[in-house]
Amino acid sequence: MRHIYLDNAATTPIDPEVVQAMMPYLTDHFGNPSAIHGFGRRTRAAVEKARRKVAELLHCAPGEIVFTSGGTEADNMVLHCAVRDLGVEHIITSPIEHHAVELTAHAIGRNGDAQVHWVKLDAVGRPDLKHLEELLAAHPKALVSLMHANNEIGTRIDLQAVGELCHRYGALFHSDTVQTMGHYPFDLSTLPVDFLSASAHKFHGPKGIGFLYMRSGAVLKPLILGGSQERNTRAGTENIYGMVGLAKALELCCRDMDEHQHHIQGLKDRMMRRLKEEIPGVGFNGDTSTDSLYTVLNVRFPDDGKGEMLIYNLDIEGIACSGGSACSSGSNAGSHVMHALYPERPGANIRFSFSRYNTADEVEHVVGVLKRIFVPVPAAQAVR
């Protein structure tokens, strides 16, 4: 049986070159970077080399990069610590953010640490900039947290426009770039953002490692206490091989970005076209223009009763995809993104997400399987 992986928004396969870069720090170079002897100095050098590489690729200072355990920790650190350390009294976000932001904002609001305000969205999930400006004008000392591209529907926002609006009103701007880091270029020397969150396993790096970009002048105190690691910003013995792997993965992505984007956008366009040709009543959620996240396609299938077991049936066929965010697996509450944007829309919603390792032949195979599920074979043809 063929096995086809189309759940790359949940996690991506690690690049063999990344594994190769990590191996010395899983075997020979094991010293604690905080130690002053040669073993420690060697790994300390690796940590700082990785930090410099990330900073170079993003056009920022090495001191503005803080390694974390991933995007969730980075998101939590920004929201909690901006309230605690930077005088933030209002958090402005949206109801379709990743739970790392949405649930953290709810918790901060319930605790009375800051007031939380929810910006209105258009039909495909983009923030209403007029409403955002109204919120900024009415609520000074604000932190705005809006993800660069939604992990379920792929809608992408204009970071430049949102950042300029935030800074016009003296607000801080944070964006969760977990789905876009490694897939789009970032020039943090000019982009008006104060904080960015990223996670290596979304761009063919290892799991358990990410980073937070903190603009100089918007420095947060540690969320995790216990040591002076990460330049007194995050306590805990460093994940050396993870940091090395993250830097290598980001380097490879930036090196081949145009080629990968062209290839993956072609796969997404092909699947959209072929699904519309083969399955009557199929539709799509979120923004499906070329401005959207090219790795994600959220498909709405007909409400004919076959959708309830669709992910299960695709898994039986060896096809991996998702009904939404993998971070919410095990939950029966359904997608908070779909509930916020399309509460009355019927049908099964499936997220297909692509990587540079996928092929046009795989797309054709998946469309064929879906056609077999949704388009009944005429009785006379079946008899033959």
C-alpha positions as CSV (number, residue, x, y, z in Angstrom):
1,M,0.0,0.0,0.0
2,R,1.2,3.5,-0.8
3,H,1.8,5.9,2.1
4,I,1.3,9.6,1.3
5,Y,2.0,12.3,3.9
6,L,0.0,15.4,3.5
7,D,0.0,16.7,7.1
8,N,3.1,18.9,6.9
9,A,1.4,21.8,8.8
10,A,1.4,19.4,11.8
11,T,5.1,18.5,11.4
12,T,7.6,18.0,8.5
13,P,10.0,15.2,7.9
14,I,13.5,16.2,9.0
15,D,16.0,16.9,6.2
16,P,18.9,14.4,6.0
17,E,21.4,17.3,5.9
18,V,19.9,18.5,9.2
19,V,20.4,15.1,10.8
20,Q,24.0,15.1,9.5
21,A,24.6,18.5,11.1
22,M,23.2,17.4,14.4
23,M,25.0,14.0,14.8
24,P,28.3,15.3,16.3
25,Y,26.3,16.9,19.1
26,L,24.4,13.7,19.7
27,T,27.6,11.7,20.0
28,D,31.0,13.3,20.4
29,H,30.3,16.9,21.5
30,F,28.2,16.4,24.7
31,G,29.6,19.0,27.1
32,N,27.4,21.4,29.0
33,P,27.7,24.8,27.4
34,S,27.7,26.4,30.8
35,A,30.9,24.6,31.8
36,I,34.2,26.4,31.5
37,H,36.3,23.5,30.3
38,G,37.0,22.5,26.7
39,F,34.0,20.2,26.4
40,G,31.7,23.1,27.4
41,R,33.5,25.7,25.4
42,R,33.1,23.5,22.2
43,T,29.3,23.2,22.7
44,R,29.0,26.9,23.7
45,A,30.6,27.8,20.4
46,A,28.1,25.6,18.6
47,V,25.1,27.4,20.3
48,E,26.4,30.8,19.4
49,K,27.2,29.8,15.9
50,A,23.6,28.6,15.5
51,R,22.3,31.9,16.9
52,R,24.4,33.9,14.6
53,K,23.3,31.9,11.6
54,V,19.6,32.4,12.4
55,A,20.2,36.1,13.0
56,E,22.1,36.4,9.7
57,L,19.2,34.7,7.8
58,L,16.6,37.0,9.4
59,H,18.7,40.2,9.2
60,C,18.7,40.9,12.9
61,A,21.2,40.9,15.8
62,P,22.2,37.6,17.4
63,G,21.2,39.0,20.8
64,E,17.6,39.3,19.5
65,I,17.3,35.5,19.0
66,V,16.3,33.4,22.1
67,F,16.1,29.7,21.6
68,T,13.0,28.0,23.1
69,S,11.4,24.6,23.2
70,G,9.2,25.6,20.3
71,G,6.5,28.1,19.2
72,T,4.1,27.4,22.1
73,E,6.7,28.4,24.7
74,A,7.6,31.5,22.7
75,D,4.0,32.6,22.3
76,N,3.4,32.1,26.1
77,M,6.5,34.0,26.9
78,V,5.5,37.0,24.8
79,L,2.0,37.3,26.2
80,H,2.8,36.7,29.8
81,C,6.0,38.6,30.0
82,A,4.9,41.6,28.0
83,V,2.1,42.1,30.6
84,R,4.5,41.6,33.5
85,D,7.6,43.4,32.2
86,L,6.5,46.0,29.6
87,G,3.5,47.5,31.1
88,V,1.0,46.0,28.7
89,E,-2.6,46.5,29.9
90,H,-4.5,45.3,26.8
91,I,-4.0,42.3,24.5
92,I,-5.6,42.5,21.1
93,T,-5.8,39.2,19.2
94,S,-8.2,37.2,17.1
95,P,-10.5,34.2,17.7
96,I,-8.7,32.0,15.2
97,E,-5.2,32.2,16.6
98,H,-3.3,29.1,17.5
99,H,-4.3,27.9,21.0
100,A,-0.9,28.9,22.3
101,V,-2.0,32.5,21.9
102,E,-5.8,32.2,22.2
103,L,-5.8,30.1,25.4
104,T,-3.0,32.2,26.9
105,A,-4.9,35.4,26.2
106,H,-8.0,33.9,27.8
107,A,-6.0,33.0,30.9
108,I,-4.5,36.4,31.2
109,G,-7.9,38.0,30.9
110,R,-9.5,35.7,33.5
111,N,-6.7,36.5,35.9
112,G,-7.3,40.2,35.5
113,D,-3.7,40.8,34.5
114,A,-4.8,42.6,31.3
115,Q,-7.9,43.1,29.2
116,V,-8.3,41.0,26.1
117,H,-10.0,42.4,22.9
118,W,-10.9,40.3,19.9
119,V,-10.4,41.9,16.5
120,K,-13.1,41.3,13.8
121,L,-12.2,39.1,10.8
122,D,-13.3,39.1,7.2
123,A,-14.8,36.1,5.5
124,V,-11.5,34.4,4.9
125,G,-10.0,35.1,8.3
126,R,-8.0,38.3,7.7
127,P,-8.1,40.9,10.5
128,D,-10.3,44.0,9.9
129,L,-7.7,46.7,10.0
130,K,-10.3,49.4,10.5
131,H,-11.6,47.6,13.6
132,L,-8.0,47.0,14.7
133,E,-7.3,50.7,14.5
134,E,-10.4,51.4,16.6
135,L,-9.2,49.0,19.3
136,L,-5.7,50.5,19.3
137,A,-7.1,54.0,19.5
138,A,-9.3,53.1,22.5
139,H,-6.8,50.9,24.4
140,P,-3.3,52.3,24.8
141,K,-0.5,50.2,26.3
142,A,-1.5,47.3,24.0
143,L,0.1,44.2,22.7
144,V,-1.3,42.9,19.3
145,S,-0.8,39.2,18.6
146,L,-1.8,38.0,15.2
147,M,-0.4,35.0,13.4
148,H,1.3,35.5,10.1
149,A,-0.6,32.6,8.5
150,N,-3.4,30.5,9.9
151,N,-2.3,26.9,10.5
152,E,-5.7,25.5,9.5
153,I,-6.9,27.5,6.6
154,G,-3.7,29.1,5.3
155,T,-5.0,32.7,5.3
156,R,-1.9,35.1,5.5
157,I,-1.9,38.6,6.9
158,D,0.2,41.6,5.8
159,L,2.8,41.9,8.6
160,Q,4.0,45.3,7.3
161,A,0.6,46.9,7.3
162,V,-0.4,45.5,10.7
163,G,3.0,46.4,12.2
164,E,2.9,49.9,11.0
165,L,-0.6,50.4,12.4
166,C,0.5,49.0,15.8
167,H,3.5,51.2,16.0
168,R,1.5,54.3,14.9
169,Y,-0.5,53.9,18.1
170,G,2.5,52.9,20.3
171,A,1.5,49.2,20.6
172,L,3.8,46.2,20.6
173,F,3.3,43.7,17.8
174,H,3.8,39.9,18.1
175,S,3.3,37.4,15.3
176,D,3.3,33.6,15.5
177,T,5.3,32.7,12.3
178,V,5.3,29.0,13.0
179,Q,3.7,28.2,9.7
180,T,5.7,30.7,7.6
181,M,9.2,30.7,9.0
182,G,11.4,28.9,6.5
183,H,8.8,29.3,3.7
184,Y,9.0,33.1,3.2
185,P,11.9,35.6,3.5
186,F,12.0,37.8,6.6
187,D,14.0,41.0,6.9
188,L,13.7,41.9,10.5
189,S,15.9,45.0,10.0
190,T,12.9,46.7,8.3
191,L,9.8,44.7,9.3
192,P,7.8,46.5,12.0
193,V,7.5,43.6,14.4
194,D,8.6,43.4,18.0
195,F,8.3,39.6,18.6
196,L,8.2,36.6,16.3
197,S,7.7,32.9,17.3
198,A,9.0,30.0,15.3
199,S,9.4,26.2,15.6
200,A,12.0,24.1,13.7
201,H,9.9,21.0,13.1
202,K,7.6,23.0,10.8
203,F,10.5,23.6,8.3
204,H,12.2,20.2,8.2
205,G,14.1,20.6,11.5
206,P,14.0,18.7,14.8
207,K,11.1,18.8,17.2
208,G,11.5,20.4,20.7
209,I,13.3,23.5,19.5
210,G,12.2,26.9,18.3
211,F,13.0,30.5,18.9
212,L,11.7,33.9,19.8
213,Y,12.8,37.0,18.1
214,M,12.8,39.9,20.6
215,R,13.5,43.3,19.1
216,S,16.1,45.3,20.9
217,G,14.4,47.6,23.3
218,A,11.5,45.2,23.9
219,V,13.4,42.8,26.1
220,L,11.4,40.4,28.2
221,K,12.6,38.9,31.5
222,P,12.7,35.1,31.7
223,L,9.5,33.1,31.9
224,I,11.4,30.0,33.0
225,L,13.7,30.5,36.0
226,G,16.6,28.4,37.3
227,G,19.8,29.5,35.5
228,S,21.5,32.1,33.4
229,Q,21.3,30.3,30.0
230,E,20.3,32.0,26.8
231,R,21.9,35.2,28.0
232,N,19.8,35.3,31.1
233,T,16.6,35.1,29.1
234,R,15.6,31.4,29.4
235,A,16.8,29.0,32.1
236,G,17.7,25.3,31.4
237,T,20.5,23.4,29.9
238,E,20.6,24.2,26.2
239,N,19.3,21.8,23.5
240,I,22.5,22.0,21.6
241,Y,21.8,19.5,18.8
242,G,18.3,21.1,18.5
243,M,19.8,24.5,18.0
244,V,22.3,23.3,15.5
245,G,19.5,21.4,13.6
246,L,17.2,24.5,13.6
247,A,19.9,26.7,12.2
248,K,20.8,24.2,9.5
249,A,17.2,23.6,8.6
250,L,16.5,27.4,8.3
251,E,19.7,27.8,6.2
252,L,18.6,25.1,3.7
253,C,15.1,26.5,3.5
254,C,16.4,30.0,2.7
255,R,18.9,28.6,0.2
256,D,16.2,26.8,-1.9
257,M,13.1,28.9,-1.0
258,D,12.1,30.0,-4.5
259,E,12.4,26.5,-5.9
260,H,10.4,25.0,-3.0
261,Q,7.7,27.6,-3.2
262,H,7.2,27.1,-6.9
263,H,7.0,23.4,-6.5
264,I,4.6,23.4,-3.5
265,Q,2.4,26.1,-4.9
266,G,2.1,23.9,-8.1
267,L,0.9,21.0,-5.9
268,K,-1.7,23.1,-4.1
269,D,-3.0,24.5,-7.4
270,R,-3.2,21.1,-8.9
271,M,-5.1,19.6,-6.0
272,M,-7.6,22.5,-6.1
273,R,-8.1,22.1,-9.8
274,R,-8.4,18.4,-9.8
275,L,-10.8,18.3,-6.9
276,K,-13.1,20.8,-8.6
277,E,-13.0,18.6,-11.7
278,E,-13.7,15.3,-10.0
279,I,-15.9,15.9,-7.0
280,P,-19.2,17.9,-7.3
281,G,-19.9,20.3,-4.5
282,V,-16.3,20.5,-3.2
283,G,-15.3,23.9,-1.8
284,F,-12.4,25.5,0.0
285,N,-12.1,27.4,3.4
286,G,-10.0,30.5,3.9
287,D,-8.1,32.4,1.3
288,T,-7.2,30.4,-1.7
289,S,-5.5,33.2,-3.7
290,T,-1.7,33.3,-4.3
291,D,-1.5,35.5,-1.2
292,S,-2.4,32.6,1.0
293,L,0.0,30.1,2.7
294,Y,1.1,27.9,-0.2
295,T,1.7,24.9,2.0
296,V,-1.9,24.6,3.2
297,L,-5.2,23.8,1.5
298,N,-8.4,23.4,3.6
299,V,-11.0,21.5,1.6
300,R,-14.8,21.4,2.3
301,F,-16.4,18.2,1.1
302,P,-20.1,17.7,0.4
303,D,-22.4,17.2,3.4
304,D,-23.6,13.8,2.2
305,G,-22.8,11.7,5.3
306,K,-19.5,10.4,4.0
307,G,-17.4,13.1,5.6
308,E,-17.8,11.8,9.2
309,M,-15.3,9.0,8.6
310,L,-13.2,10.7,5.9
311,I,-10.0,11.0,7.8
312,Y,-10.3,7.5,9.0
313,N,-11.0,6.2,5.5
314,L,-8.1,8.1,4.1
315,D,-5.8,6.8,6.8
316,I,-6.8,3.2,5.8
317,E,-5.7,4.1,2.2
318,G,-2.3,5.2,3.6
319,I,-3.0,9.0,3.3
320,A,-2.1,11.2,6.2
321,C,-4.0,14.5,6.5
322,S,-5.9,16.4,9.2
323,G,-9.2,17.8,10.2
324,G,-7.5,20.9,11.7
325,S,-4.7,21.6,14.0
326,A,-2.7,18.6,15.2
327,C,-2.1,20.4,18.4
328,S,-5.7,19.8,19.3
329,S,-5.8,16.1,18.5
330,G,-7.8,14.2,21.0
331,S,-10.3,17.0,21.4
332,N,-13.9,16.5,20.5
333,A,-14.6,20.2,20.5
334,G,-14.0,20.6,16.8
335,S,-12.0,23.3,15.1
336,H,-12.2,26.7,16.8
337,V,-11.1,28.3,13.5
338,M,-14.1,26.8,11.6
339,H,-16.5,27.6,14.5
340,A,-15.3,31.3,14.5
341,L,-15.5,31.8,10.7
342,Y,-18.1,29.3,9.4
343,P,-20.3,28.3,12.3
344,E,-23.2,27.3,10.0
345,R,-21.3,25.8,7.1
346,P,-22.0,22.1,6.6
347,G,-19.7,19.4,5.3
348,A,-16.4,17.8,6.3
349,N,-13.4,20.0,6.4
350,I,-10.0,18.4,5.7
351,R,-6.6,20.1,5.8
352,F,-4.1,18.9,3.2
353,S,-0.6,20.4,3.8
354,F,2.3,20.0,1.4
355,S,6.1,20.0,1.5
356,R,9.0,19.9,-0.9
357,Y,9.0,16.1,-0.6
358,N,5.5,15.7,-2.1
359,T,4.9,15.0,-5.8
360,A,2.2,15.6,-8.4
361,D,1.7,11.9,-8.7
362,E,0.8,11.8,-5.0
363,V,-1.8,14.5,-5.5
364,E,-3.3,12.6,-8.3
365,H,-3.5,9.4,-6.2
366,V,-5.2,11.3,-3.4
367,V,-7.8,12.8,-5.7
368,G,-8.5,9.4,-7.1
369,V,-9.1,8.0,-3.7
370,L,-11.4,10.9,-2.8
371,K,-13.3,10.5,-6.0
372,R,-13.9,6.8,-5.2
373,I,-15.3,7.8,-1.8
374,F,-17.6,10.6,-2.9
375,V,-18.6,9.8,-6.5
376,P,-20.6,6.6,-6.7
377,V,-20.0,4.3,-9.6
378,P,-23.2,3.8,-11.8
379,A,-24.8,0.4,-11.1
380,A,-24.4,-0.8,-14.8
381,Q,-20.7,0.1,-14.7
382,A,-20.2,-1.6,-11.4
383,V,-21.7,-4.9,-12.7
384,R,-19.2,-5.0,-15.5
